[in-house]
Amino acid sequence: MESITLTVELYGCEFEVYVYAKLSSGGSNNWGSDEPPWFSVDIDSVRGVGKSKDVSNRLHDKIMESYSDTIDEAFFDQYH
């Protein structure tokens, strides 16, 4: 499982979270495949920095609603 640190701004507050995800990739860049290259991010958990528990379901949903593309791009940039 891989992780990134992301700064989010919600409800007038800015804070950092750790986003943990399982990453998958494939396609023509891997193993000589004929299919187009692809990269997949499967979010496992979102935690506040220094916290041992996931954020609440409501906060998780709001972060995903507002930042899902940013999260995908950050994982792609860091791990692909």
Secondary structure, DSSP 8 states (H G I E B T S, - for coil): -EEEEEEEEETTEEEEEEEEEEEEEESTTSTT-SS--EEEEEEEEEEETT-SSB--HHHHHHHHHHHHHHHHHHHHHHH-
